[in-house]
C-alpha cells in the first residue's frame, strides 16, 4: 500500500477509531477470545459488541422456543391421533372434534397439518387435519388441499378415507374460499388455482362413493360443499373480472 495513503488515514482518523479497527481485525482471527469478552470500551465499540452479543443470544433463544413449540405441537397432535378410533360413529367423535378445534384455534402452526395432507396418511391423521382445516381456514394450505383432493378423487375408494372425512375436507375448502373472497384473507387463490380446484371437484363429484353419499338428501353429503365451492369459485372469478384485487 502507498505510504502516502497510510499517512492520510492516520492524519484523518482518530486514535480510538484506529485502535477499534486493529481490535476488530485481531478478534476476527481469534473468535474464541470474543466469547470471553464481557466489556470492551473503545469509543462506541463497547455498545456494538454488547448489542451483537445480546441479539445473538436473543436470536438463539427464539429459535429454541420455536423448536420447542413445534415439538410440543407435534406431540399434542400425535396424542390426539392415538386417542380415538377413526371408524367410530361421527356422533361419538364430538369430544375429539372439540379438542382439535380448541387446540387449532390457539395455534399458529400449519406445517404440522401440511404433513398430514397426503394420500398415505392414516385415517386418524387425515381426520385431525380435516377438522383443523375446517375450523382454522388456513388459506395457505389450499394448494396442498387441491393436490390431495385430486389424488382422493382419482381413487374409487377415496383413498380409503371415510365419507365424513372427505366431507370435512371439502367443506374446509369451501370455508377457505369464503375467507379469501369475502374476508380478503391472503394469499388469495389465483385464477389458475380456481380452475384446477374446479376440475378436481367435478371429478370428486363423479366418484361413485360420493354419488351414493346421502342419496336421500345429497346436499347433506359431500355434494353439498362441492356445490358451495363451485359458487365461491365463480364469485372469485367475478372478483378478478372486476379488477377487485388491483384497486
C-alpha positions in Angstrom: 0.0 0.0 0.0 1.3 3.5 -0.8 2.8 5.2 2.3 1.0 8.5 1.4 -2.4 6.7 1.7 -1.4 5.3 5.1 -0.3 8.7 6.3 -3.5 10.2 5.1 -5.5 7.6 7.0 -3.7 8.3 10.3 -4.0 12.0 9.9 -7.7 11.9 9.3 -8.7 9.1 11.7 -8.9 9.4 15.5 -6.8 7.3 17.7 -9.7 5.3 19.2 -11.0 4.5 15.6 -7.6 3.2 14.7 -7.5 1.1 17.9 -11.0 -0.2 17.3 -10.1 -1.2 13.8 -7.0 -3.1 15.0 -9.0 -4.8 17.7 -11.7 -5.9 15.3 -9.1 -7.4 13.0 -7.5 -9.2 15.9 -10.8 -10.6 17.1 -11.6 -11.9 13.5 -8.6 -14.1 13.8 -9.2 -15.0 17.4 -13.0 -15.8 17.7 -12.6 -17.8 20.9 -11.4 -14.6 22.6 -14.7 -12.8 21.6 -16.6 -15.4 23.7 -14.7 -14.3 26.8 -15.2 -10.6 26.3 -17.8 -9.0 28.6 -17.0 -5.3 28.2 -14.7 -3.5 25.8 -14.6 0.3 25.7 -13.0 1.8 22.6 -15.2 4.7 21.6 -18.6 3.3 20.5 -17.3 -0.2 20.0 -18.4 -1.2 23.5 -22.1 -0.7 22.6 -21.6 -2.6 19.3 -20.2 -5.7 21.0 -22.8 -5.8 23.8 -25.6 -5.3 21.3 -24.3 -8.0 19.0 -23.9 -10.4 21.8 -27.4 -9.6 23.1 -29.0 -10.0 19.7 -27.2 -13.3 19.1 -28.4 -14.6 22.5 -32.0 -13.5 21.9 -31.9 -15.0 18.4 -30.8 -18.4 19.8 -33.4 -18.2 22.5 -36.2 -17.5 19.9 -35.0 -20.4 17.8 -35.0 -22.7 20.8 -38.5 -21.5 21.7 -39.8 -22.1 18.2 -38.3 -25.5 18.0 -39.8 -26.3 21.4 -43.2 -25.0 20.2 -43.1 -27.2 17.1 -42.2 -30.2 19.0 -45.0 -29.6 21.5 -47.4 -29.1 18.7 -46.4 -32.3 17.0 -46.6 -34.2 20.3 -50.0 -32.8 21.1 -51.4 -33.8 17.7 -49.8 -37.2 17.9 -51.5 -37.7 21.3 -54.9 -36.8 19.8 -54.4 -39.1 16.8 -53.6 -42.0 19.1 -56.6 -41.3 21.4 -59.5 -42.1 19.1 -60.9 -44.7 16.7 -61.4 -43.1 13.3 -64.0 -45.6 12.4 -66.3 -44.8 15.3 -69.7 -43.2 14.6 -69.4 -39.5 13.9 -71.6 -38.7 16.9 -69.1 -40.4 19.2 -66.2 -38.2 17.9 -67.8 -35.0 19.2 -65.4 -34.7 22.1 -62.4 -35.3 19.9 -63.5 -32.7 17.4 -63.9 -30.2 20.2 -60.4 -30.9 21.5 -59.0 -30.5 18.0 -60.8 -27.2 17.5 -59.7 -25.8 20.8 -56.1 -26.6 20.0 -56.0 -25.3 16.5 -57.6 -22.0 17.5 -54.7 -21.4 19.9 -52.1 -22.5 17.4 -50.3 -20.6 14.6 -48.6 -23.7 13.2 -50.0 -25.1 10.0 -46.9 -27.0 8.9 -47.9 -30.0 11.1 -51.2 -30.1 9.3 -49.5 -29.9 5.9 -47.6 -33.1 6.8 -51.0 -35.0 7.2 -52.4 -33.8 3.8 -51.0 -36.8 2.0 -52.9 -39.8 0.4 -50.8 -42.2 2.5 -51.7 -40.6 5.8 -53.6 -42.7 8.4 -57.4 -42.2 8.8 -56.8 -40.6 12.2 -54.2 -38.1 10.8 -56.5 -37.1 7.9 -59.4 -36.7 10.3 -57.4 -34.4 12.6 -56.2 -32.4 9.6 -59.7 -32.1 8.1 -61.3 -30.9 11.3 -58.5 -28.5 12.0 -58.7 -27.0 8.5 -62.4 -26.6 8.5 -62.1 -24.7 11.8 -58.9 -22.7 11.1 -59.4 -22.0 7.4 -55.7 -21.7 6.6 -55.8 -20.3 3.0 -52.0 -21.0 2.6 -52.9 -24.7 2.6 -55.2 -24.5 -0.4 -52.6 -25.7 -3.0 -52.0 -28.8 -0.7 -55.7 -29.4 -0.4 -56.2 -29.2 -4.2 -53.4 -31.7 -4.7 -54.8 -34.1 -2.0 -58.3 -33.9 -3.2 -57.1 -34.6 -6.7 -55.5 -37.9 -5.5 -58.5 -38.8 -3.4 -60.9 -38.2 -6.4 -58.7 -40.4 -8.6 -59.3 -43.4 -6.3 -62.6 -45.3 -6.5 -62.3 -45.8 -2.7 -61.5 -42.2 -2.0 -58.1 -43.1 -0.6 -59.7 -45.4 1.9 -61.0 -42.4 3.9 -64.5 -42.3 5.3 -67.1 -40.1 3.7 -67.3 -37.8 6.7 -63.6 -37.1 6.5 -63.8 -36.2 2.8 -66.9 -34.1 3.5 -65.0 -32.2 6.2 -62.0 -31.6 3.9 -64.3 -30.4 1.1 -66.2 -28.1 3.5 -62.9 -26.8 4.8 -62.0 -25.8 1.2 -65.5 -24.1 0.9 -64.7 -22.1 4.1 -61.2 -21.2 2.9 -62.8 -19.7 -0.3 -65.1 -17.7 1.8 -62.2 -16.4 3.9 -60.4 -15.4 0.7 -63.1 -13.8 -1.4 -65.4 -12.5 1.2 -63.0 -11.6 4.0 -59.9 -10.8 1.9 -57.6 -13.2 3.8 -54.4 -13.8 1.9 -52.9 -15.4 -0.1 -55.8 -15.0 -2.5 -56.2 -18.1 -4.8 -55.1 -17.4 -8.3 -57.4 -17.9 -11.3 -55.3 -20.9 -12.2 -55.8 -22.4 -8.8 -59.6 -21.9 -9.1 -59.6 -23.7 -12.4 -57.6 -26.6 -11.0 -59.9 -26.8 -8.0 -62.9 -26.8 -10.2 -61.6 -29.7 -12.2 -60.8 -31.7 -9.0 -64.3 -31.0 -7.6 -66.0 -32.1 -10.7 -64.0 -35.4 -10.6 -64.8 -35.8 -6.9 -68.5 -35.3 -7.6 -68.5 -38.0 -10.2 -67.0 -40.6 -7.8 -69.4 -43.5 -7.3 -69.0 -43.4 -3.5 -69.7 -39.6 -3.4 -72.8 -40.1 -5.6 -74.1 -42.6 -3.0 -73.4 -40.3 -0.1 -76.7 -39.2 1.4 -78.9 -40.1 -1.6 -81.9 -39.1 0.5 -80.5 -35.6 0.7 -77.4 -35.0 -1.5 -76.8 -31.5 -0.2 -76.2 -33.0 3.3 -73.5 -35.2 1.8 -70.2 -34.4 0.1 -72.1 -32.9 -2.9 -73.2 -30.1 -0.6 -69.8 -28.5 0.0 -68.8 -29.3 -3.6 -71.7 -27.1 -4.8 -70.8 -24.4 -2.3 -67.2 -24.5 -3.5 -68.4 -24.0 -7.1 -70.5 -21.0 -6.0 -67.4 -19.3 -4.4 -65.1 -20.2 -7.3 -67.5 -18.3 -9.5 -67.6 -15.4 -7.0 -63.8 -15.4 -7.0 -63.7 -15.2 -10.8 -66.1 -12.3 -10.7 -63.7 -10.5 -8.3 -60.9 -10.9 -10.8 -63.1 -9.7 -13.7 -64.0 -6.6 -11.7 -60.3 -6.0 -11.1 -61.1 -6.1 -7.4 -57.6 -7.1 -6.3 -55.9 -4.2 -8.2 -57.9 -1.4 -6.6 
